Amino acid sequence: MALGHFNVADLVLLKAVVAAAVEVRVPVMVGASEGERDFFGTYELAAVVEAMRAEQDVPIFLNADHTHSLAKAVEAARAGFDAVVIDFSALPFDQNVAHTKETVEAVKAINPAILAEGEIGHIGTGSEIHESVSNEFRNLTTPEEARQFVDSTAIDVLAPAVGNMHGMLESMVDGKTKKHLNIERIGQIKKTVGIFLTLHGGSGTDDEDFLRAIAAGINIIHINTELRVAWRRSLERSLASQPNEVVPYKILPPVVESVKQVVSSRLKLFNGQLKSDEMHVATGR
């Protein structure tokens, strides 16, 4: 099994993610990148999630996804986030190590229990629709790099590059093509570092690859673009079906339901409750 991580930028997405976790009855991790936190509000998101925890009987974890500065990581830790993704992966390896180590020490000083995640390798930026794939995605994290990075930074969770990428190609949106992961490399890295592994950029990945990646050692899987696609398409449908409606709470419920269906299907797959053929029926992918 793996913990499903789903990004949110507004209350519609957050309601959908929590509702799906309650429906499937499994833990869930709510994530928000720097941009998403700037839009929602870092402290505001933490407060809303805390309120939802009090109302629900499933564990809801809150993660500061892709945090590129010490100040933003400290802000998330002070706001009460359970985890922070410290992402200096765009820097040269040595600088990535130095900045990550400094940030781990800073957030642990605020909350020793906070999970600190570090990232190495190139998986791109932006949970968006892309026209093409960069050749850089072929450069996978090596077990040796992973060991050195973990030993040097004292992170709790590692996010390696194992064939994954942020966002989706246009052909992936409708399921014409799929992402495929290097399962052997995941297993090698897991054996070498022995800590939790996160798969970023999970949207559009082949369902069987997800299951094999979990078996090889992936513990957390990030999904964002699939939710954004469902959010936009369902919003367009809702607006088109009610051209004169202006009341948000009448327009938005179908959007919540559409996103919830995507999250529920992924949670079932990640937790052994849904097989690949059933996933296709549920989502059309």
N, C-alpha and C positions, 0 to 999 in steps of 0.2 A: 504494500500500500504506500501511497505518497500523499502528502498534504497539498491540497489544491490552493493555489495563490491566485487571486483575481483582483485586478486593478480597478479602482473607482475614481471618478472625477466629480461625481455629483450624487445627490441623494437617490436618484433613480437607480443607478448602478449599485449603490450600497444596499438599498432595499432588496434588489434582485439577488445579490450574492448571499445575503443573510437568509433570505427566504428559501433559497436553494439548499443551503446547509441544514436548515431546520427540516426541510422536506426529506432530504436524504439521511438526515440524522448522523452527520459526520462533522468533525472539526473543519474549520476553514480559516485561511489567512487572507485578510483584506490588505491590499497593497496600494500605495500611492507614491508616484514618482515626485520629483521636485516640482514639476509643472502642475501635476494634479494636486499636490499639497498647496501650491500657491493659489490655485483656483478655489479649492474647497476651504482652505484654511487648515494649517497644521493642528492647532489647538482645537479648532471646531470639529475636525474629523475625529480626533481622539475622544472628544466629549460625546459625540453622537454614537461612536462605537461602544463606549462605556455604558451609555444608556441602553443600547441594544443588548449588550451582554446581560444586563439586569433583567431583561424581559424574556430572554431565550434560554434554552437548556442545552445548547451545544457550545463548545469552546470556539471563541472568535478571537483570532490573533491579529495584531495590527503591525504592519511592516512599512518602514520608510524606504521605498524602493529607489534604486539608482540615485544615490546621494553623492554629489560630486564635490562637496566642500566640507571642511571641518565644522563650519558654523551651522550648516543645515543639518548635519548629523547630531550636533549638540542640541539644536532646537527640537528635533524629533525625540531625542532621549528625555529631554526636560518635559515634553508634552505627554510622555507616558507611553510611547510606542514600545512594543514588545521586541522589535527587531529593526535593524537598519542595514541596508545594503550599501556598503562603502565602495563606491565605484570610481577608481582612478585608473581603470584598465586602458584608457586611451594614452596614458603616459608610458614612457619606457619602463621596463620591468623594475629596475632599482628604485625609480621614483614612485612607482605604484606601491612597492613594498614600504617605503619610508612614510608616505602619506597615509596608507592604510593602517600601519602600526600606530602612528600618532593618533588617528581617529579612534581606533579600537580602545586605546588607553583612555581617551577623553570620555567616550560614552560609557565605558565600564566604571569610570570614576563617579558618574552620575547614577548609574544603575548597574550594579555588578551582574544582575540576572539578564540584562538585555543581550539578545543574540546579535553578534557582529558577523556580517557576511562580507567576504572579499571576492573580487572578480579578476580573472586573468584570461587573456585571449580576446579575439575579436568576434563579437556577435552583432555588431551594428548598433544603431540607435534609432529610436522612434518606432512605436507600435502603430505603424501606418501601412498603407498599400503601396508596394514598391513595383517598379516596372522591371527591374533586373536585380541580379545577385552579384555582389562584389566577389572577386576571386579570393579576397582576404578571409572569407568564411571557410576556406579550405585549410587554413592554418589552425590546427587543433592544439589545445593545451596538452603538454607532455606530462607524464607522471613525475618526471624530475622537477619540472617547473612548479608543479602543484605542491610537491613535498617542500621545496625551498620556500615557496610563498607562505604556506601554512606555518612552517616552523619559524619563519621570520616575523610574522605578523600576529600570531596567536588568535587568529579568527576562529569562530565556532562553526562557520558554514562556508563552503567554497562553491563558487559559480564558475565552472570551466567552460571552455569552448569545445563542444563535442559534435559539431555539425548543425547546431541550432543557430537561429538568427531571429532578431527582433522583426516584428511586422510580418506581412504576408505578401507574396506575389499576387498579381491580379488573377492568375490561374488557380491559386489556392483558395480564393474566396468562395468559389463555387465547387470546390473539391476536384478540379480537373488534375491538379498535381498536389503532391504532398512533400513535406520536409522529411528527410531521413537522417537518423542519428548514427553516430559511430558507437555502437553498443560495446564493442571490445575496448575502446578507449575509456568509456565510462567505468567499466569493470577494473581496468588497470589503475585508474586514478583513485577509485574507491579503495582498492587494496593497498595502495601506497600511502594515502593520507589518513584513512580511517575515521573521517569526520562526516557530518552531514553534507550532501551535495544538492545543489539547486540547479534545475534546468530552466534557464531563462528563454524567452522567445518560443514558448510552446505552441502558440496558435498555428494551425495548419499542419501540424505534425501527424504522421501516419499513426493510427491508433495502436497497431501492433508494436510499433517502435516505442510508444509510450509504455506499454506493458513490459517490453523487454528492457527498457531503460530503468524502470522501477526495480525489476529483478536484478539488474546489474549494480544497483546502488543509489539511484536517484531518490531523494527524500522529499523534495519540494518541487512543484511544477508551476511555472508562471504562465497565465493566460491573460491576454489583454486585448489584442486586435480582434479576436473572435467576438468579444463582448461589444467592442466599439462598432463592428459591422452590424451586429444584431440590434444595437441601440439605434443606429442611424436608419436602417431599413425599416424597423418597426415604427419609428417615429414618423417617417415619411408615409407609411401606410395609414397610420392613425390620423394624420393631418389630412390625407387625401380622402379618407372615408368620412371625415367630419369637417368639410371645408369652412363652415361658418362657426365652428366651436372655438371659443377662446378661453375656456376654463381649464387650467392646467391639470387639475385632478380628474378631469374627464378624458383628457387627451393622453395622459402619461401611463395609466394602468396597463394598457397593452404592451407598452415598451418594457415595463418592469417584468411582465410575464414572459416576453420574448427572450430577454436577457437571462431570466431565471431558468428557462428551459436549457439554454446553452450551458450555464453553470452546473445545473443538476446533472446533465449528461456527462460532463467532464468529471464531476465528483464521483459519480457512480463508476466510471471507468477507472479512475485513480484508486478507488477503494475496493475494487474487485466485484462490484455489483452490476457491471454492464460490460458485455463482450463487444468486440469490434463490429459485428454485423448489426447488433442492436443499436450501437452508436450511430451507424449510418441511417437507420430508420428514424431515430430520434432527431437527428440534426440535418440530414440530407447531405452530409459530407462523407 
